[in-house]
Structure formats: C-alpha cells, structure tokens
Amino acid sequence: MKVIDNKEPTEQQVFDYLATHPDFLERHPKLFSHMSISHQVDGSVSLVERQVKVLREKNREMQGKLIEMLDAAQTNEDLLVKCIRLILCLIDCQSLQQLTNTLQDLLKREFVLDDVSINLAGRWPRSDNVRVYSDIHRLFTDLEVHFPDNEPVCGRLDNKTRELLFSSGPKTGSVALLPLGKQGQFGLLALYSNDQTRFSPDMGDLFLQLISSVTSQMLLRFKDF
C-alpha cells in the first residue's frame, strides 16, 4: 500500500520555492483565482504594485549611495586642490620663518583649522612660531604617541596634548598629530579643530599623510645638520 504524506509545506518552504522560481505565477495564472491578496497591505493593490514599490525603494537606496559617493568625490577633489595650493606656496619659501608662517596661515585658512602647532627636533634656524626640542622623543613619550608606521594619529583633544602643544589653550575638540620625517625624526605637526568629530581614529588619512610628507621634504631645505 502506498503511503501518502499529507503534511503541508511550511511558509518558509513555499517562500523558498517561489524565490527560486520567480516565473511560477506567470506560468500558472489560474493560481490567482485561489489566492487572497489584501488590497490594503501597505497601500498596494496588487502583486505588481508591491513589486514596483520594492524596486522603487531599492532605487532610492541606490540613488542615496550614489549621492554619497559623489559628495565624497567632490570633497576629495576640494582637498586635493587645497593640498596642491599648499605645496606650491611652500616651494616658494626662502627661509624657515617664511615656511612655518605659510604653513600655519594656509592650514588654518584653507583647511579651516583653529590652531596649528609646529614642533621640531634638533638644530634649526630661529623661527618665532616653532617649538624646538633637543629630544623630541621625550615629547612623544609625554604625549603617549609614537609613529611606528609613519602615519598620522587622530583623536579627541585631551588635557595633556592641549598643555604640551597649544598655547592658546583650547578646551575641547579633536587633533591630528602628523610625524615630520621618518617616524617623526624631524618633529611633529599638530592640527587642531574645535569640532570634536573633525579628526577621528577611523578617518581616512591620505591627505594628512600628503601634508606630512610635503612638509618634511620642505623642512629639509632649512635643517641645520
């Protein structure tokens, strides 16, 4: 005797089958007469409209992502233009004083920063807006920061960093610490913004690395070896 299994398929099994056979209803149009579809579900009146609604939502999501990508591309283009302008101005500098003045002025104005701190190690010609250290590694230790990969360090401004690097005494904000020279052998360039979200540990640092590298190269012209 043949045993017939009358166990009905689960909703998940029906869903899985229809998902793998999207043309099933098209091949079996008579099935519509046995189906109950509410005309008030999410304001839709048919399966076609519900499908169109899903497609429209996906389209809006894709458009949103595209807009985000275009905005990011525009932001990167603007940053690149500012970096090029900074490089061209630094190339024309004829002294350390002119170089550091230009660096501070352009970084504050072009990149909308609230303060810039230039800290150099070793022997350098006199410059009014530069802190010179005989042992830069002591500063790094006090700041609890090192540059093993020669990459900038970003994060919230803390009391110790404020006291050591910024004479203007900002109370809150974020800071980017850029090594000058390999692993900071020439010193450290600190960029401060009173916006606490401006510099974060997970942000991209391509343009910060570019500023760090260019400044390091320009400083070589005036290093008193």
C-alpha positions as CSV (number, residue, x, y, z in Angstrom):
1,M,0.0,0.0,0.0
2,K,1.3,3.4,-0.9
3,V,1.6,5.8,1.9
4,I,0.7,9.4,1.1
5,D,2.3,12.2,3.1
6,N,-0.4,14.8,3.7
7,K,1.9,17.1,5.6
8,E,1.6,20.6,4.2
9,P,4.7,22.6,3.3
10,T,5.7,25.4,5.6
11,E,5.5,29.0,4.7
12,Q,9.3,29.1,4.5
13,Q,9.3,26.2,2.1
14,V,6.7,28.0,-0.1
15,F,8.7,31.2,0.1
16,D,12.0,29.4,-0.8
17,Y,10.3,27.7,-3.8
18,L,8.8,30.9,-5.2
19,A,12.1,32.7,-4.6
20,T,13.9,30.1,-6.8
21,H,11.1,30.1,-9.4
22,P,10.2,33.8,-9.9
23,D,8.1,32.9,-13.0
24,F,5.9,30.4,-11.2
25,L,2.9,32.7,-11.0
26,E,3.3,33.8,-14.6
27,R,3.3,30.1,-15.7
28,H,0.3,29.3,-13.5
29,P,-2.0,32.3,-13.8
30,K,-5.0,30.3,-12.7
31,L,-3.5,30.2,-9.2
32,F,-4.5,33.9,-8.8
33,S,-8.1,32.8,-8.5
34,H,-7.3,30.7,-5.4
35,M,-5.2,33.4,-3.7
36,S,-6.3,36.0,-1.2
37,I,-4.5,39.3,-1.5
38,S,-5.5,42.2,0.6
39,H,-5.8,45.5,-1.3
40,Q,-4.9,47.4,1.9
41,V,-1.5,46.0,2.6
42,D,1.0,48.8,2.7
43,G,-1.3,50.8,0.4
44,S,-0.7,48.4,-2.5
45,V,-3.5,47.0,-4.7
46,S,-1.7,44.2,-6.5
47,L,1.4,42.0,-6.5
48,V,2.7,44.1,-9.4
49,E,2.4,47.3,-7.4
50,R,4.1,45.7,-4.4
51,Q,6.9,44.6,-6.6
52,V,7.2,48.1,-8.1
53,K,7.2,49.5,-4.6
54,V,10.1,47.3,-3.6
55,L,12.0,48.2,-6.8
56,R,11.4,51.9,-6.1
57,E,12.7,51.6,-2.6
58,K,15.8,49.8,-3.9
59,N,16.2,52.6,-6.5
60,R,16.0,55.3,-3.8
61,E,18.6,53.4,-1.8
62,M,21.0,53.2,-4.7
63,Q,20.5,56.9,-5.5
64,G,21.3,57.7,-1.9
65,K,24.5,55.7,-2.1
66,L,25.4,57.3,-5.4
67,I,24.9,60.8,-3.9
68,E,27.1,59.9,-1.0
69,M,29.8,58.7,-3.4
70,L,29.6,61.9,-5.5
71,D,29.8,64.0,-2.3
72,A,32.8,62.1,-1.2
73,A,34.4,62.5,-4.6
74,Q,33.8,66.3,-4.5
75,T,35.2,66.6,-1.0
76,N,38.3,64.7,-2.0
77,E,38.8,66.9,-5.1
78,D,38.5,70.0,-3.0
79,L,41.1,68.6,-0.5
80,L,43.4,67.8,-3.4
81,V,43.2,71.3,-4.8
82,K,44.0,72.7,-1.3
83,C,46.9,70.4,-0.9
84,I,48.3,71.4,-4.3
85,R,47.9,75.1,-3.4
86,L,49.7,74.5,-0.1
87,I,52.6,72.6,-1.9
88,L,53.1,75.4,-4.5
89,C,53.3,78.0,-1.7
90,L,55.7,76.0,0.4
91,I,58.0,75.5,-2.6
92,D,58.5,79.3,-2.9
93,C,59.5,79.8,0.8
94,Q,63.1,81.0,1.2
95,S,63.5,80.6,5.0
96,L,62.3,78.5,7.8
97,Q,60.4,81.5,9.2
98,Q,58.6,82.0,5.9
99,L,57.9,78.3,5.6
100,T,56.3,78.0,9.0
101,N,54.4,81.2,8.6
102,T,53.0,80.0,5.3
103,L,52.3,76.5,6.7
104,Q,50.3,78.0,9.7
105,D,48.4,80.5,7.6
106,L,47.4,78.2,4.8
107,L,46.5,75.3,7.0
108,K,44.2,77.5,9.2
109,R,42.6,79.3,6.3
110,E,42.4,76.6,3.5
111,F,41.6,73.7,5.8
112,V,39.5,75.7,8.3
113,L,41.6,74.8,11.4
114,D,41.6,76.6,14.7
115,D,45.2,76.1,15.6
116,V,48.5,74.6,14.2
117,S,51.5,73.6,16.3
118,I,54.9,73.1,14.7
119,N,57.4,71.1,16.9
120,L,60.9,70.4,15.6
121,A,63.7,68.2,16.8
122,G,67.4,69.2,16.8
123,R,69.0,72.3,15.4
124,W,67.1,74.8,13.2
125,P,67.3,78.4,12.2
126,R,65.3,80.7,14.5
127,S,61.6,80.8,13.8
128,D,59.1,82.6,16.1
129,N,56.2,80.1,15.7
130,V,58.2,76.9,16.2
131,R,58.9,74.9,19.3
132,V,62.4,73.3,19.1
133,Y,63.2,70.2,21.3
134,S,66.7,68.8,21.9
135,D,64.9,65.4,22.5
136,I,61.7,65.0,20.5
137,H,61.2,61.5,21.8
138,R,60.5,62.9,25.3
139,L,57.7,64.9,23.8
140,F,56.4,61.8,22.1
141,T,56.5,59.9,25.4
142,D,54.7,62.7,27.3
143,L,52.0,62.7,24.5
144,E,51.9,58.9,24.6
145,V,52.2,58.8,20.9
146,H,54.7,57.1,18.5
147,F,54.8,56.7,14.8
148,P,56.0,53.1,14.0
149,D,54.2,53.1,10.7
150,N,54.9,56.8,10.0
151,E,51.2,57.5,9.9
152,P,49.2,60.4,11.5
153,V,47.5,59.8,14.8
154,C,44.0,61.3,15.2
155,G,41.5,61.6,18.1
156,R,39.9,63.8,20.7
157,L,42.0,66.5,22.3
158,D,42.9,65.7,25.9
159,N,44.3,67.9,28.6
160,K,47.9,66.7,28.2
161,T,48.0,67.3,24.5
162,R,46.4,70.7,25.0
163,E,49.0,71.8,27.6
164,L,52.0,70.5,25.6
165,L,51.1,71.7,22.1
166,F,48.7,74.6,22.1
167,S,49.4,77.8,23.9
168,S,46.0,79.2,23.1
169,G,44.6,76.6,25.4
170,P,41.6,75.1,23.5
171,K,39.4,73.1,25.9
172,T,37.6,70.7,23.6
173,G,37.9,69.5,20.0
174,S,40.0,67.0,18.0
175,V,43.5,66.8,16.9
176,A,45.7,65.2,14.2
177,L,49.3,64.6,15.0
178,L,51.5,64.3,11.9
179,P,55.1,62.9,12.0
180,L,57.7,65.0,10.3
181,G,60.4,62.9,8.8
182,K,60.7,59.2,9.2
183,Q,58.8,58.2,12.4
184,G,58.9,61.8,13.5
185,Q,62.7,62.3,13.4
186,F,62.3,65.9,12.4
187,G,59.4,66.6,14.8
188,L,55.6,66.8,14.8
189,L,52.9,68.9,13.2
190,A,49.7,69.1,15.2
191,L,46.4,70.3,13.6
192,Y,43.6,71.3,15.9
193,S,39.9,71.8,15.3
194,N,37.3,72.7,17.9
195,D,35.0,70.3,16.1
196,Q,35.3,67.0,18.2
197,T,34.4,64.9,15.1
198,R,36.8,66.5,12.7
199,F,39.7,64.2,13.4
200,S,38.9,60.6,14.5
201,P,40.9,57.4,14.7
202,D,38.9,55.7,12.0
203,M,39.1,58.5,9.4
204,G,41.0,58.3,6.2
205,D,44.4,59.9,6.5
206,L,45.6,60.1,2.9
207,F,45.6,63.9,2.7
208,L,47.2,64.1,6.2
209,Q,50.0,61.8,5.0
210,L,50.4,64.1,2.0
211,I,50.7,67.2,4.1
212,S,53.2,65.3,6.4
213,S,55.4,64.2,3.6
214,V,55.4,67.5,1.8
215,T,56.2,69.5,5.0
216,S,59.0,67.0,5.8
217,Q,60.6,67.5,2.4
218,M,60.3,71.3,2.5
219,L,61.9,71.3,6.0
220,L,65.0,69.5,4.7
221,R,66.0,72.7,2.9
222,F,66.5,74.5,6.2
223,K,67.7,71.7,8.5
224,D,70.9,72.7,10.4
225,F,72.7,69.4,10.3
